[in-house]
Amino acid sequence: MVADVRPGPARSRWDRATRMGTFACASAAAAVVVAGDLGAAPTWYLVADVAGGAAASLALLWSRRWPVATALAAVALSVPAASVSVAAGIATLMTALYRRPVVALGVGAAYVAATLTRFRLRPPGLAPYPVWALVAVLFGVALTGWGMLLRARRRLVLSLVEEARRAEEEQRRRAERARHTERLAIAREMHDVLAHRLSLLALHAGALEFNARADPAEVVEAAAVVRSNARQALQELRQVISVLREAPVLAEPDLPALVDEVRQAGMTVEMDDGGVRVPDLPGATARAAYRIVQEGLTNARKHAPARPVTLRLDGGPDRGLTIEMRNPVVDAPRGEGAGLAGMRERAELAGGRVERAGLEDGEFRLTVWLRWPA
């Protein structure tokens, strides 16, 4: 619900023009009433009428800030001074425009009562009192109703502006969440790519350092492997960036090639694919499976170097894909690192879950189930 905004002093040109217009209108009406009483009313009354009309017209300049006080003062003055009647009507309208309906109705009733009292004390003539009484009531109802209608429209406009502002703020928050999600995706992809490639580079560099006196041909071969892995790391990084920028998709994930690669780096990997070909899986599932296996092998190199890793795949369109990995643990991980957290998130994004990830009987066992969309 939009709060009832109380107007302050007029600041815009339109506000100032409105203030001056109401002042001029009330002053002109007061002058006409006073001119009509010349020669027909005593001098003291004319002086009081002029003073009351001038005071009420000047008070309209502050009717935006204090509409109720201005209206009640003008209504009270309109009883003895007929020249104040127009200013009292304008102030009543301003009250209905800027204050709650109950306040507006109260001021409108006071305006009608004051007008009826003035007509009783000084009948305008030309028509009997009941006719003028009906005119006073209709005029008071019209002023109050018009002001309340304008106020309702004003509140509607304010509510629409507030709703538009909230929608814009929500859109900004959604854009910020999308950027945050994109940054997380970039971080996850970079972690998967760099962790795998850099661990291979570290393994080969360590072999060179340990076997510094090796045959030059072996050194050249090891250096070539390091260079090849560095080049592949850069290529995969470019592919990741291109995917995140909505460029063409990555090449199909080749799981046997990944396993052969880590075997060439010195790891022992026993793989049973269960007849499952990762490239035949739907795109999101295939990529998730490839990255999960890649991260699992990276963790095994990190926490269980020179220990055998067993990898098994099983599943089908009606059962989903199950990935099981296990390896003896030398350096038990403390808590859940970024790699395992990334696996969980990647599995959930692919419609799957990590069913098991932890130490059992001296082995680290990982079981991941992925949805196999038809």
KOLTI-78927 format. One record per atom (N, C-alpha, C): x, y, z; residue in one letter. Coordinates in steps of 0.02 Angstrom, whole numbers, padded with zeros to 5 digits, always signed. Layout:
XYZA...
END
This chain:
+00042-00060+00000M+00000+00000+00000M+00044+00062+00000M+00026+00110-00043V+00065+00171-00049V+00047+00218+00008V+00097+00245+00041A+00086+00292+00097A+00055+00356+00072A+00016+00390+00116D-00014+00454+00099D+00039+00508+00102D+00065+00526+00044V+00119+00575+00041V+00091+00644+00054V+00115+00675+00105R+00092+00743+00121R+00133+00793+00081R+00099+00838+00045P+00136+00885+00003P+00173+00937+00044P+00232+00954+00019G+00271+01008+00050G+00259+01072+00011G+00303+01118+00017P+00297+01181-00020P+00303+01169-00095P+00269+01209-00134A+00270+01203-00207A+00340+01217-00233A+00365+01173-00275R+00433+01180-00301R+00435+01189-00377R+00390+01155-00413S+00392+01160-00486S+00355+01222-00510S+00365+01237-00574R+00330+01294-00604R+00255+01284-00603R+00234+01221-00615W+00163+01207-00613W+00134+01219-00544W+00170+01198-00492D+00146+01209-00424D+00140+01284-00409D+00191+01320-00427R+00189+01393-00415R+00133+01426-00454R+00123+01404-00517A+00068+01432-00557A+00001+01416-00526A-00006+01354-00499T-00069+01335-00467T-00083+01378-00405T-00031+01389-00365R-00039+01430-00305R-00061+01501-00325R-00026+01530-00373M-00043+01598-00393M-00112+01600-00426M-00131+01547-00462G-00197+01545-00494G-00253+01544-00443G-00246+01502-00391T-00298+01500-00339T-00302+01566-00301T-00244+01596-00289F-00244+01661-00255F-00279+01714-00297F-00264+01714-00363A-00295+01764-00407A-00370+01752-00412A-00390+01688-00417C-00461+01672-00423C-00499+01693-00360C-00472+01677-00302A-00505+01695-00240A-00508+01770-00232A-00454+01804-00250S-00452+01877-00243S-00502+01909-00289S-00507+01885-00352A-00555+01913-00399A-00626+01903-00375A-00641+01842-00350A-00708+01829-00326A-00725+01872-00266A-00676+01882-00221A-00688+01926-00163A-00702+01997-00186A-00664+02019-00237A-00675+02087-00262A-00744+02095-00292A-00769+02045-00328V-00836+02048-00358V-00889+02051-00304V-00881+02010-00251V-00930+02010-00196V-00931+02077-00161V-00872+02104-00147V-00869+02169-00113V-00899+02223-00157V-00884+02221-00222A-00912+02272-00267A-00988+02268-00269A-01015+02208-00264G-01088+02201-00265G-01121+02227-00201G-01082+02231-00147D-01110+02255-00084D-01102+02331-00076D-01067+02363-00122L-01058+02436-00116L-01126+02471-00117L-01137+02513-00069G-01199+02551-00065G-01256+02513-00032G-01246+02446-00024A-01300+02406+00006A-01283+02380+00075A-01220+02388+00095A-01199+02363+00161A-01163+02419+00198A-01166+02417+00265P-01131+02468+00304P-01056+02466+00292P-01024+02523+00306T-00952+02529+00293T-00912+02479+00334T-00929+02470+00398W-00890+02423+00439W-00893+02353+00411W-00950+02334+00381Y-00956+02267+00352Y-00912+02261+00290Y-00911+02314+00249L-00870+02312+00189L-00796+02305+00207L-00775+02343+00260V-00705+02338+00281V-00689+02267+00305V-00734+02238+00345A-00724+02170+00370A-00724+02120+00312A-00767+02132+00263D-00771+02087+00205D-00707+02089+00165D-00681+02149+00152V-00618+02156+00115V-00560+02123+00153V-00556+02136+00218A-00502+02108+00259A-00506+02031+00260A-00567+02004+00268G-00575+01932+00269G-00558+01900+00203G-00580+01932+00147G-00565+01905+00081G-00491+01906+00066G-00457+01961+00084A-00385+01965+00072A-00347+01914+00113A-00367+01906+00177A-00332+01858+00221A-00341+01787+00196A-00403+01769+00176A-00416+01701+00152A-00380+01687+00086A-00378+01738+00042S-00343+01729-00022S-00268+01718-00011S-00239+01757+00035L-00168+01747+00050L-00155+01679+00082L-00201+01656+00124A-00192+01592+00157A-00190+01534+00107A-00221+01543+00049L-00220+01489-00001L-00149+01475-00026L-00104+01524-00019L-00035+01512-00041L-00001+01457+00001L-00027+01444+00060W+00001+01391+00104W-00046+01332+00112W-00097+01328+00069S-00146+01276+00076S-00119+01207+00059S-00065+01203+00019R-00035+01137+00004R-00002+01108+00066R+00031+01151+00105R+00066+01126+00164R+00019+01114+00223R-00029+01159+00234W-00075+01152+00290W-00147+01157+00263W-00171+01109+00226P-00238+01115+00196P-00295+01116+00247P-00291+01076+00299V-00346+01073+00347V-00352+01138+00386V-00296+01163+00411A-00298+01226+00449A-00321+01283+00405A-00297+01285+00343T-00317+01339+00298T-00392+01334+00283T-00416+01273+00270A-00487+01265+00253A-00532+01284+00312A-00515+01261+00372L-00557+01277+00430L-00558+01352+00444L-00501+01385+00436A-00499+01457+00447A-00541+01494+00395A-00534+01472+00331A-00573+01505+00278A-00647+01492+00287A-00665+01431+00306V-00736+01414+00317V-00765+01457+00373V-00727+01465+00427A-00751+01506+00483A-00760+01579+00462A-00712+01605+00422L-00717+01675+00400L-00774+01685+00349L-00793+01631+00314S-00844+01639+00262S-00914+01652+00291S-00922+01638+00356V-00988+01651+00386V-01002+01726+00390V-00956+01767+00419P-00970+01839+00421P-00950+01874+00358P-00902+01847+00318A-00876+01882+00260A-00891+01840+00198A-00939+01862+00157A-00958+01825+00097A-00902+01822+00046A-00856+01871+00047S-00801+01872-00001S-00753+01814+00009S-00758+01778+00065V-00713+01722+00079V-00740+01656+00052V-00801+01657+00025S-00834+01594+00006S-00795+01555-00046S-00769+01590-00097V-00731+01555-00149V-00666+01527-00121V-00631+01566-00080A-00570+01541-00049A-00585+01481-00004A-00642+01482+00031A-00660+01425+00073A-00674+01363+00030A-00706+01372-00027G-00719+01315-00071G-00653+01286-00098G-00606+01329-00119I-00541+01304-00144I-00503+01267-00090I-00504+01294-00029A-00470+01261+00027A-00502+01194+00043A-00568+01189+00038T-00602+01125+00048T-00581+01074-00004T-00575+01097-00067L-00552+01053-00120L-00480+01029-00107L-00436+01074-00084M-00367+01055-00070M-00364+01004-00013M-00407+01011+00036T-00408+00963+00091T-00428+00894+00066T-00479+00890+00024A-00500+00825-00003A-00446+00795-00048A-00405+00838-00078L-00352+00814-00122L-00293+00786-00084L-00278+00814-00025Y-00215+00797+00009Y-00225+00762+00077Y-00286+00751+00098R-00296+00719+00162R-00342+00659+00156R-00345+00618+00209R-00386+00558+00209R-00460+00574+00198R-00498+00526+00172P-00570+00540+00159P-00608+00562+00220P-00594+00533+00280V-00632+00553+00339V-00619+00626+00356V-00558+00649+00348V-00542+00720+00360V-00575+00763+00307V-00571+00741+00244A-00602+00780+00190A-00677+00787+00200A-00711+00732+00221L-00783+00735+00232L-00799+00782+00290L-00758+00782+00342G-00770+00828+00398G-00764+00900+00377G-00712+00917+00338V-00703+00986+00315V-00759+01004+00267V-00779+00956+00223G-00835+00970+00177G-00899+00984+00214G-00913+00946+00267A-00973+00959+00308A-00970+01027+00341A-00910+01046+00365A-00903+01113+00395A-00915+01167+00344A-00891+01156+00282Y-00902+01206+00228Y-00977+01213+00214Y-01013+01157+00209V-01085+01160+00196V-01121+01195+00253V-01103+01179+00315A-01136+01209+00373A-01123+01284+00375A-01061+01305+00360A-01046+01377+00360A-01084+01413+00306A-01090+01381+00247T-01126+01413+00191T-01200+01420+00208T-01229+01367+00237L-01300+01371+00256L-01311+01425+00309L-01264+01431+00355T-01270+01484+00407T-01266+01553+00375T-01220+01562+00328R-01213+01628+00296R-01277+01645+00256R-01304+01595+00221F-01365+01608+00183F-01424+01624+00230F-01424+01595+00290R-01477+01609+00337R-01471+01680+00365R-01407+01700+00379L-01397+01766+00407L-01407+01820+00354L-01383+01807+00294R-01389+01857+00240R-01414+01822+00177R-01480+01815+00170P-01507+01781+00111P-01484+01815+00047P-01459+01778-00003P-01436+01809-00066P-01492+01839-00106P-01553+01818-00096G-01608+01843-00137G-01613+01804-00201G-01657+01825-00245L-01669+01794-00311L-01700+01725-00306L-01698+01694-00248A-01727+01626-00239A-01738+01615-00166A-01787+01572-00148P-01799+01559-00077P-01740+01521-00045P-01739+01521+00021Y-01684+01491+00058Y-01674+01417+00043Y-01728+01376+00037P-01718+01305+00023P-01678+01293-00042P-01689+01336-00092V-01651+01327-00155V-01577+01339-00143V-01561+01394-00107W-01491+01408-00093W-01460+01355-00047W-01501+01329-00002A-01476+01275+00042A-01457+01214+00000A-01501+01197-00049L-01485+01140-00093L-01422+01154-00134L-01415+01215-00158V-01354+01233-00196V-01292+01225-00152V-01296+01247-00089A-01239+01242-00044A-01220+01170-00033A-01270+01127-00022V-01255+01056-00010V-01224+01024-00072V-01254+01036-00130L-01228+01006-00192L-01157+01031-00207L-01146+01096-00195F-01080+01123-00209F-01027+01094-00162F-01045+01087-00097G-00999+01057-00050G-00983+00985-00066G-01036+00946-00086V-01026+00876-00105V-00982+00872-00168V-00994+00917-00216A-00955+00916-00277A-00882+00930-00264A-00868+00981-00223L-00798+00998-00207L-00763+00940-00172L-00797+00912-00121T-00766+00858-00083T-00757+00795-00126T-00808+00778-00165G-00803+00719-00208G-00750+00726-00261G-00746+00785-00292W-00695+00798-00344W-00625+00791-00314W-00615+00822-00256G-00550+00817-00225G-00531+00746-00207G-00580+00707-00180M-00567+00637-00163M-00552+00596-00225M-00586+00611-00280L-00573+00575-00342L-00503+00590-00368L-00483+00653-00366L-00415+00671-00387L-00363+00639-00342L-00379+00635-00277R-00332+00603-00230R-00325+00529-00245R-00381+00496-00259A-00378+00424-00276A-00337+00413-00340A-00347+00457-00389R-00308+00451-00450R-00234+00462-00436R-00219+00511-00394R-00150+00525-00377R-00117+00466-00341R-00154+00435-00295R-00128+00376-00261R-00119+00318-00308R-00163+00311-00357L-00156+00258-00407L-00092+00268-00448L-00081+00330-00468V-00020+00345-00506V+00042+00330-00464V+00040+00351-00400L+00097+00338-00356L+00108+00263-00347L+00053+00224-00341S+00060+00152-00333S+00090+00120-00396S+00069+00146-00455L+00098+00119-00517L+00171+00137-00523L+00189+00197-00503V+00260+00216-00504V+00300+00172-00456V+00272+00160-00396E+00306+00117-00347E+00312+00045-00373E+00259+00022-00405E+00262-00046-00433E+00314-00051-00488E+00318+00001-00530A+00369+00002-00582A+00439+00004-00552A+00447+00042-00498R+00512+00045-00466R+00531-00023-00437R+00483-00056-00405R+00497-00122-00377R+00513-00172-00432R+00476-00168-00488A+00490-00214-00543A+00560-00202-00571A+00579-00139-00576E+00646-00123-00599E+00699-00148-00551E+00685-00141-00486E+00732-00165-00435E+00738-00242-00437E+00680-00275-00446E+00681-00348-00451E+00718-00371-00513E+00708-00335-00568Q+00745-00351-00629Q+00820-00342-00619Q+00839-00290-00582R+00910-00279-00568R+00937-00335-00525R+00897-00357-00475R+00920-00413-00433R+00926-00477-00473R+00877-00489-00519R+00882-00549-00560R+00944-00547-00604R+00958-00488-00631A+01019-00482-00672A+01081-00494-00631A+01080-00469-00569E+01138-00480-00525E+01146-00554-00507E+01088-00587-00495R+01092-00659-00481R+01117-00697-00542R+01095-00676-00601A+01119-00709-00662A+01194-00700-00671A+01218-00639-00657R+01290-00628-00661R+01328-00669-00610R+01298-00674-00549H+01330-00715-00497H+01333-00788-00518H+01277-00813-00547T+01276-00882-00570T+01327-00893-00625T+01332-00844-00670E+01381-00850-00724E+01452-00852-00696E+01465-00810-00646R+01533-00811-00616R+01547-00878-00583R+01496-00907-00550L+01505-00972-00520L+01518-01025-00573L+01482-01020-00629A+01493-01068-00683A+01564-01063-00711A+01586-01000-00720I+01655-00990-00744I+01705-01019-00695I+01695-01004-00631A+01741-01030-00580A+01742-01106-00579A+01682-01136-00586R+01678-01209-00585R+01714-01239-00645R+01702-01211-00704E+01735-01237-00764E+01811-01227-00761E+01832-01169-00737M+01904-01157-00732M+01936-01206-00682M+01900-01218-00627H+01928-01265-00578H+01936-01334-00608H+01883-01358-00644D+01887-01425-00672D+01943-01431-00723D+01949-01381-00767V+02000-01384-00819V+02070-01377-00790V+02080-01324-00751L+02147-01310-00727L+02171-01363-00677L+02126-01386-00633A+02147-01435-00583A+02172-01498-00617A+02137-01520-00668H+02157-01582-00702H+02223-01572-00739H+02227-01520-00779R+02287-01510-00820R+02348-01493-00778R+02339-01450-00728L+02396-01430-00688L+02422-01488-00645L+02376-01532-00624S+02400-01590-00586S+02442-01635-00631S+02423-01642-00694L+02464-01681-00741L+02532-01647-00752L+02530-01581-00760L+02593-01545-00770L+02638-01553-00709L+02609-01549-00649A+02650-01557-00589A+02679-01627-00584A+02639-01676-00605L+02663-01746-00603L+02722-01756-00650L+02718-01732-00712H+02772-01739-00759H+02833-01697-00739H+02821-01637-00714A+02877-01596-00692A+02913-01628-00633A+02875-01660-00589G+02906-01695-00533G+02948-01753-00557G+02923-01788-00608A+02962-01844-00635A+03027-01819-00665A+03025-01762-00700L+03087-01733-00728L+03136-01714-00672L+03109-01684-00619E+03152-01664-00564E+03183-01725-00529E+03143-01777-00520F+03167-01836-00485F+03219-01874-00526F+03208-01873-00592N+03252-01912-00637N+03291-01864-00681N+03328-01818-00648A+03365-01766-00685A+03419-01795-00730A+03445-01853-00713R+03499-01883-00753R+03474-01933-00804R+03411-01928-00819A+03383-01975-00867A+03412-01964-00936A+03400-02012-00979D+03422-02007-01048D+03392-01945-01081D+03431-01908-01120P+03404-01848-01153P+03340-01861-01192P+03335-01919-01221A+03274-01934-01259A+03213-01937-01214A+03223-01967-01154E+03168-01970-01105E+03150-01900-01080E+03201-01858-01070V+03187-01789-01049V+03147-01752-01102V+03168-01762-01165V+03132-01729-01220V+03060-01754-01223V+03052-01819-01213E+02984-01847-01216E+02941-01819-01159E+02970-01815-01098A+02932-01788-01042A+02916-01714-01053A+02965-01677-01080A+02952-01606-01094A+02897-01598-01147A+02896-01643-01194A+02843-01640-01246A+02775-01653-01215A+02773-01700-01165V+02709-01712-01131V+02686-01651-01092V+02734-01618-01058V+02718-01556-01021V+02690-01504-01069V+02725-01495-01125R+02703-01445-01173R+02634-01462-01201R+02622-01527-01214S+02558-01548-01241S+02502-01534-01191S+02514-01549-01127N+02462-01536-01077N+02449-01462-01068N+02502-01422-01071A+02493-01350-01066A+02451-01324-01125A+02466-01349-01185R+02428-01327-01244R+02355-01349-01239R+02344-01411-01215Q+02275-01435-01207Q+02238-01395-01153Q+02273-01375-01100A+02241-01334-01049A+02218-01268-01078A+02260-01236-01118L+02240-01173-01150L+02182-01184-01197L+02183-01239-01234Q+02129-01253-01281Q+02063-01264-01244Q+02065-01301-01189E+02004-01313-01151E+01978-01249-01119E+02024-01206-01097L+02003-01142-01070L+01967-01100-01123L+01994-01100-01183R+01960-01063-01238R+01891-01093-01251R+01886-01159-01250Q+01821-01191-01261Q+01772-01172-01206Q+01795-01170-01144V+01751-01151-01088V+01726-01080-01097V+01771-01035-01114I+01751-00965-01124I+01702-00960-01182I+01714-00997-01235S+01669-00993-01293S+01600-01019-01275S+01596-01072-01233V+01531-01097-01213V+01495-01046-01170V+01530-01016-01122L+01499-00966-01078L+01477-00905-01116L+01506-00892-01173R+01486-00835-01215R+01436-00856-01268R+01409-00917-01262E+01359-00943-01309E+01388-00953-01378E+01451-00973-01381A+01482-00991-01443A+01467-01065-01457A+01493-01094-01511P+01480-01165-01524P+01501-01208-01465P+01468-01265-01457V+01478-01307-01399V+01544-01343-01402V+01563-01371-01344L+01625-01408-01341L+01622-01471-01384L+01680-01495-01400A+01683-01560-01433A+01657-01613-01386A+01637-01671-01415E+01608-01723-01374E+01657-01747-01321E+01633-01758-01260P+01677-01781-01205P+01701-01852-01218P+01765-01862-01221D+01796-01927-01236D+01824-01956-01171D+01784-01997-01137L+01805-02023-01073L+01864-02073-01079L+01864-02119-01127P+01922-02162-01134P+01987-02124-01146P+01983-02070-01186A+02044-02030-01198A+02068-01998-01133A+02020-01976-01090L+02039-01947-01026L+02074-01998-00982L+02048-02059-00980V+02079-02112-00940V+02148-02130-00967V+02154-02135-01034D+02220-02150-01063D+02270-02095-01046D+02246-02035-01045E+02291-01979-01030E+02320-01984-00960E+02277-01999-00910V+02303-02004-00842V+02345-02068-00834V+02330-02120-00872R+02373-02179-00870R+02443-02163-00895R+02446-02124-00949Q+02512-02104-00975Q+02551-02062-00924Q+02515-02028-00879A+02548-01989-00828A+02572-02031-00769A+02557-02096-00771G+02582-02141-00719G+02530-02168-00672G+02467-02149-00680M+02415-02174-00636M+02390-02242-00660M+02367-02282-00613T+02338-02347-00629T+02262-02340-00623T+02228-02346-00679V+02156-02338-00681V+02125-02400-00711V+02081-02433-00674E+02042-02489-00699E+01973-02464-00715E+01955-02467-00778M+01891-02438-00801M+01845-02492-00829M+01783-02491-00807D+01731-02535-00833D+01673-02490-00852D+01665-02479-00918D+01614-02432-00941D+01545-02462-00943D+01538-02528-00931G+01472-02559-00929G+01434-02551-00995G+01469-02542-01049G+01436-02532-01114G+01409-02463-01124G+01424-02417-01079V+01399-02349-01084V+01450-02307-01123V+01426-02273-01175R+01468-02227-01213R+01446-02156-01195R+01491-02120-01162V+01473-02052-01139V+01451-02008-01197V+01482-02009-01256P+01458-01965-01310P+01387-01979-01331P+01360-02039-01315D+01291-02054-01334D+01241-02025-01285D+01264-02002-01228L+01220-01972-01179L+01195-01904-01202L+01138-01880-01176P+01118-01811-01190P+01172-01762-01169P+01174-01704-01201G+01229-01656-01193G+01246-01639-01121G+01196-01617-01081A+01210-01596-01013A+01235-01654-00970A+01205-01714-00979T+01226-01772-00941T+01296-01795-00961T+01311-01794-01026A+01377-01815-01049A+01431-01770-01021A+01419-01705-01025R+01469-01658-01000R+01478-01664-00924R+01422-01672-00888A+01426-01680-00816A+01465-01743-00798A+01451-01799-00833A+01487-01861-00819A+01561-01854-00831A+01578-01822-00887Y+01649-01813-00903Y+01685-01771-00850Y+01654-01717-00830R+01686-01673-00780R+01689-01706-00711R+01639-01746-00694I+01640-01779-00629I+01696-01831-00627I+01703-01869-00680V+01759-01917-00683V+01826-01881-00682V+01830-01827-00720Q+01893-01789-00722Q+01911-01763-00652Q+01861-01736-00617E+01875-01710-00550E+01892-01766-00502E+01859-01824-00509G+01876-01880-00466G+01947-01905-00476G+01970-01908-00539L+02039-01928-00552L+02088-01876-00525L+02070-01813-00531T+02113-01760-00504T+02120-01767-00429T+02064-01778-00394N+02067-01787-00322N+02108-01849-00303N+02102-01902-00343A+02140-01962-00328A+02215-01949-00335A+02235-01913-00387R+02307-01896-00394R+02331-01853-00336R+02286-01811-00311K+02306-01765-00258K+02312-01801-00190K+02263-01842-00174H+02261-01872-00108H+02286-01944-00105H+02293-01977-00163A+02317-02046-00163A+02364-02057-00222A+02420-02022-00224P+02467-02030-00280P+02493-02102-00282P+02502-02127-00343A+02530-02194-00355A+02484-02250-00329A+02420-02234-00316R+02374-02285-00294R+02324-02299-00350R+02302-02362-00357P+02256-02379-00412P+02187-02348-00401P+02155-02331-00456V+02088-02303-00455V+02042-02349-00495V+01986-02364-00466T+01936-02406-00500T+01877-02362-00521T+01860-02366-00585L+01806-02326-00613L+01756-02372-00646L+01693-02364-00629R+01641-02406-00658R+01581-02364-00678R+01556-02376-00737L+01496-02342-00762L+01441-02395-00772L+01381-02376-00758D+01324-02422-00767D+01261-02380-00777D+01215-02406-00818G+01152-02371-00825G+01122-02378-00893G+01067-02343-00903G+01031-02343-00965G+00976-02291-00963G+00940-02281-01018P+00888-02230-01020P+00835-02238-00967P+00820-02300-00947D+00768-02312-00897D+00794-02311-00826D+00860-02313-00816R+00889-02317-00749R+00932-02257-00731R+00950-02217-00780G+00997-02163-00768G+01069-02189-00770G+01116-02145-00760L+01187-02162-00763L+01216-02160-00692L+01250-02214-00673T+01284-02218-00608T+01359-02219-00619T+01394-02175-00586I+01467-02171-00589I+01494-02190-00520I+01537-02241-00519E+01568-02262-00456E+01644-02258-00463E+01675-02226-00414M+01748-02221-00412M+01771-02237-00341M+01828-02273-00337R+01857-02286-00271R+01933-02293-00278R+01967-02273-00226N+02040-02278-00225N+02064-02278-00153N+02119-02313-00138P+02148-02309-00070P+02170-02237-00056P+02166-02218+00008V+02181-02150+00027V+02246-02148+00066V+02292-02105+00046V+02354-02093+00083V+02348-02029+00123V+02328-01976+00090D+02319-01911+00122D+02244-01896+00125D+02213-01916+00181A+02140-01908+00186A+02121-01835+00184A+02074-01816+00141P+02052-01745+00139P+02015-01726+00201P+02024-01664+00222R+01989-01637+00280R+01929-01597+00257R+01871-01625+00270G+01810-01589+00249G+01798-01597+00175G+01749-01560+00151E+01730-01561+00081E+01761-01502+00045E+01806-01517-00002G+01840-01464-00038G+01799-01437-00096G+01830-01392-00133A+01795-01360-00189A+01778-01411-00243A+01822-01461-00251G+01809-01510-00304G+01745-01550-00291G+01737-01576-00230L+01677-01615-00214L+01615-01571-00214L+01622-01509-00190A+01565-01463-00192A+01545-01449-00264A+01595-01442-00308G+01579-01432-00379G+01545-01492-00409G+01566-01554-00388M+01532-01614-00412M+01458-01614-00393M+01445-01598-00330R+01375-01597-00307R+01334-01547-00347R+01361-01489-00357E+01323-01438-00394E+01314-01459-00467E+01366-01486-00497R+01361-01507-00567R+01310-01564-00574R+01311-01612-00527A+01263-01667-00530A+01191-01641-00523A+01180-01593-00477E+01113-01565-00467E+01090-01528-00529E+01135-01491-00561L+01116-01455-00622L+01097-01502-00678L+01127-01562-00678A+01111-01612-00730A+01053-01656-00709A+01018-01639-00655G+00961-01678-00632G+00980-01741-00594G+01040-01742-00564G+01062-01801-00527G+01080-01784-00455G+01123-01826-00426R+01143-01815-00356R+01206-01855-00341R+01241-01833-00290V+01298-01871-00263V+01270-01915-00207V+01271-01980-00219E+01242-02026-00171E+01290-02045-00115E+01354-02045-00131R+01403-02064-00080R+01469-02030-00097R+01501-02003-00046A+01566-01971-00055A+01600-01970+00013A+01645-02018+00025G+01678-02019+00090G+01721-02081+00098G+01752-02087+00157L+01798-02142+00172L+01759-02202+00196L+01776-02260+00169E+01748-02324+00191E+01802-02377+00185E+01819-02408+00242D+01868-02462+00243D+01934-02441+00212D+01957-02382+00227G+02021-02359+00201G+02021-02336+00129G+01963-02332+00099E+01957-02310+00030E+01911-02249+00027E+01925-02207-00023F+01878-02152-00037F+01831-02177-00091F+01768-02175-00077R+01718-02201-00124R+01671-02144-00144R+01660-02141-00208L+01616-02090-00237L+01565-02123-00281L+01502-02109-00270T+01447-02134-00311T+01403-02076-00331T+01395-02068-00396V+01354-02013-00423V+01303-02042-00470V+01241-02020-00462W+01188-02040-00508W+01166-01979-00549W+01161-01989-00615L+01140-01935-00660L+01078-01958-00699L+01034-01910-00710R+00974-01924-00750R+00994-01937-00822R+00958-01983-00853W+00971-02000-00924W+00908-01982-00963W+00903-01920-00986P+00841-01898-01021P+00831-01938-01085P+00768-01949-01100A+00752-01986-01161A+00766-01944-01223A
END
